[in-house]
Amino acid sequence: MGSYTLFIEAVREKGTHQLIRTGIEIGDQPFEKDLKGNIEISSVHLSYGMRKQ
């Protein structure tokens, strides 16, 4: 529980270095968050909570 920073990084040996960073609050409530992509990462969908069976 608490505040966190999520980093998603893509690094090419002979190419670009891309980073997506966002703050998230982990608690009792589930949430979903969509993040805009960049050159290397098309998009990110973050889902937190109980997994649906």
Buried (B, 14 or more C-beta within 10 A) or exposed (E): EEEEEEEBEBEEEEEEEBEBEBEBEEEEEEEEEEBEBBEBBEEBEEEEEEEEE
